[in-house]
Amino acid sequence: MALTPEQIAEVAEAAAHRMPTARPVVPALEAMLAQAIPVLDHGFIRVVDYMGDDAAVVQSARVSYGRGTKAANEDRGLIRYLMRHRHSTPFEMCEIKYHIKLPIFIARQWIRHRTANVNEYSARYSVLDREFYVPQPDQLAAQSSDNRQGRGAVLEGAEAERVLRLLRDDAMQTYDHYLEMLNEDEAGQPLDTSRSGLARELARMNLTLNTYTQWYWKTDLHNLLHFLSLRADAHAQYEIRVYAEAMLKTVQAWVPHCYEAFADYRMGAVTMSSQMLSIVRRMLAGEVVEQAGSGLSKREWRELMETLGRE
């Protein structure tokens, strides 16, 4: 279940009591406020609130008052200029808050982005749900032989089945022990009224890292785009990348001109060193350039050739 019955009721109540506002709103994002976008097997992202839009970026750059002071194509052009030249403060004028449900091991990777306000579900006060992330078979890969952070070939057959069984069995067993130590069932009722349970803040340490947690995560548009440029990249770990890809959909609905510029100048762009640029210029001039005399390492040369479509 993506949202609990209580959370569904809260979302429905909020949607039924919309208040009029004098601030700018974005209809495409307003329509997403009550939606939990599914991610992985039990996770989701949900937009809770936001402030600003494309016009807010433009207004802060021009330090102007009001909306529609320039034609839409001029606003789009200014946003593209700001993105292209890496201006940051105009994009900081927009903020967004997400409700996210994610595995603990991804939360620990995510929290390294220290540019947001975060409040996580506390297992010191509440009992975590019996929900664990178990990869789909096509994501069950061996360690890469040439990348310490990456995955290699997908496991198959009996080996894959054994790993999946271990993941499920370990998570279920540690959760059973978690409840036993708490002396509570999944509804929070005592298992044995004749004894006290272990403190929740201690019992939680036994849980596996694929257990799901939840948090509210609020950030500005500039830092959100930086997060997405790293985590929606093809080299990012799959489990965090799918969250970033879901968040990209909300950004596109929220600030379409900013999203377009971001897709062009960040997601779809490449960065070259001065040496790489020099080599490209020599190639354009008709010179035959080889790696041995280029001044680039083999890895840099390979990356350059891949960028130029000359693998």
N, C-alpha and C positions, 0 to 999 in steps of 0.2 A: 504494500500500500504506500503510495507516494506521500499523501497527507493523512494524518490521523483524523478520526471523526471530529474531534474537538477543533483541530485546525481548519477543517473544511467548514465547520459551523462559523468559526471566527471570520474566515474569508467571505462567506456568504453574507454575514451580518454587515461587514464593512462595505461590501458591494451594494447592499440594499440601502445604505445610509450615506450616499455620496453627498458631500457638501459643496455648494457653489463656491467658486474661488475667483479672485481677480488676477491670479498669476497665470502665466502661459501654461497650457497643457498640450500634450502630444496625443491625439486620439489613438494612433496605432499602438502606443505603449500603454495608454489607459486600458485598452482592450486586453492587454496581457497581465494586468495587475492581479487578476483572480486566477491565473493559470499557473500550475506547477508543471514545468517542462521536464519530462522524465529524462534521467541520465543514469547509465549503468543499469544494474538490476533493481536497486531499491532507492536510488538517489534522485534528486531533482534540483532545479533552480527555480526561484520565483521572485519576480520584481515586487518589492513591498512599497517602495516610494521613490520619487526622483525629484530633482529640481533643475530647471533650465532646459534648453533645447538648442538647436543650431543657432537661432537668433541670439541667444545669450552669449555664445562664443563671439559672434560678430559684434554685439554691443560692447562687450568688454574690451575688444581690440580697438574699437573706434571711440570708446568711452562716450557712447551716445545714449540718448534717452528715447524710449519708445521703440516701436517695431515698424518695419516696412520703410525705413529711411532710405534704403537702397533697393535696387531691383534684385530679384531672387538670384539671377545669374551673377550679379556682383557679389552678393553674399557668399555664393558657392565659390567664386574665384578667390575671395579673401580667405575663406577657410582652407582652401587648397594651398594658398600661399603660406599660411601659418603652419600647416602640417609639413609642407615641403621644406621650410626653413627652420623647423624644429622649435617653434615658439611653444611655450608650455602654459603660461599663466592664463591665456584666454580659455583653454580647455579645462582649467581648474575651476571655472565658474559654474560648471555643471556637476551635479552629484547624483548618485544612484545607490539604493540600498537593496540588497538581495537577501532572501532566505534560502539557505543552501543545505542540502542533506548529502553527506559525502563520507566515504570510508576514512577512518582515523589516519591511516598512512598517507592519504592524499591531503588531508587537512594539515599534517605536519610539513608536507612539502609546500603547500599553499601559503602557510603562515610566514614563510621566508620573505614574502612580499610585504614589507613592513610599512606600507603606505595606505593602510585602511583602518577603519574602526571596526573591531570584531568583538562579538559577544557570543560565546559558545555554550551550548547545552551543558549543564554541569552535572557530572555523574557523582559529585559530592552530595547533591541534594535529591537527585532523581535516579531512577533505575533505567538503564539503557535498554532499548528494544532488542529482541532476538532477531537481528537482521545483520547479515554479513555479506560482503562483496565476494562473489566467486566468479572468476573470469569465464568468459565464453571460450569454448575450445579453440577458436581461431586466435585468441589472445594469449594462449598458454604457451609461451615460448621459452627456449633455453637462453642462457646468458650468451651475449654476443662474444665472439672470440677476439674482436678487434676494437670493441667499445665497452669500457667498463660500466657505462651507464645505460647501455642499450640491450636490445633483445636480438636473439639470433633466430634459428629455425624453429618453427612451431612443433611442439611435442605431439606425437601421434600414438595411437593404439593403446597398449596396456600401460605404457609409461604415463601417458596423459590421463588415463582413467585413474591411475594410482594417485597422481598429484591432486586431482580434483577431489578424490575421496579423502585424502589427508586434509585438505583445506576445509572441507565441510565437517569432517569428524572432529578435527581439532577445535574449530570454532564452536561447534555444538557442545563439546565436552567442557571447554573452559567456561562457556555461558552457564551450563548446568552447575558447575562448581561455584560460579559467581553468585547464582541464586541461592545455592546451598550455604555459602558463607554469609550472605545477607539474611538468611532464614526468611526469605520472601518468595512468593510465586510471581509470575509475570504480571499479575494484577496488583502486586504490592501487598498481598495478604500474608500473614505469618505462616510458615510451614510447620513450625513446632512452637506452640505457645509456652513450652516449659523452658526455653532457652532464648538467649539474646543473640542477635546476628552481629556479624562483623560490621564495622562502620563502612558506609558506602565509599568514603574516600580511600579506604584501603582495599576493599573488595574489587574495585574497578581495575586494579593493576594486573589482575589475572586475565583480562580480556585480550583477545587477539586484535592486531592492528587493522584487520579487515572489518571490524565492527563499525557500524554507521554512527556518526555523530551529526549534529546540526549546529548551524550558527547563522547569525545575522552579520552581513559583511557590507560595510558602507565605504564608498571611495569616490573620488572625483574622476571626471572623464579622462584627464591626462594620465593619471596613474592606472586607471582601468585599461586604457589602450596599451600602456607599457606592459601590463600583466598579460594582455591578450597577444601582444606581439611575440612574447616568449612562450606562452602556454598553448596557443593555438597553432604554433609552428609544427611542421611535420616531424621535427626531431624531439618534440616534447613527449613525455611518457603518455601513453594512450589514455590512461585513466583520468589524468588531469586535463588532457587535450579535449576530451569529449565535453567536459564542463565548460571549457573556454569556447568551444564551438557553439554550444547552446547560448552562452552569454553574447556571442557575436550577433545572434538573431535579435536579441533585445536591443543591442546598440544600433543595429540597422533600423529598427522600428523607431527608436528614440531620437537619434540625430543622423538622419540619412546622409546629409552632406558631409558630416565629419566621418561617418562610416566609409563613404565613397573615397574620401581623401586618404583615410587610413589604409584601406585596401590597396590603393594605388602606390602610396609612398612608403608604407611599412610592410604590409603582408606580401605585396607583389613586387617589392623592390629588392635590390641587392646592393651590398656595400663593397667597394673595391679599395684596396690599399693604393698608395701612390705608385708602387711598383707594378701592381696589376694594371692600373690605368695606363702606365707607360707602355706596357707590353701590348695592350689593346691598340694603342695608337700606332705602334710599330707594325702590328699586323694589318691595320687599315691602310698603312702606307705601302703594303705589299711585301714587307720583310718576312722571311720565314724564321720564326722564333721557336727554339726548343727549350725544354725544361732545364737542361744541363747548363745553358748559358743565360738563363733568364734571371737568376738571382733569387728565385722562389724555391722553397722546399718542395719536395714531391707532393706533400699534402696540399700546400697552397696552390701548386700548379694544377693538381687534380680538381680542386674546388673551382678554380678559374675556368678550366676547360668545361666543367659541368655547367657553369653559369652561361658560357658562350655556346652551349650545345655541341661541344666538340669532344665528348667523352671518348 
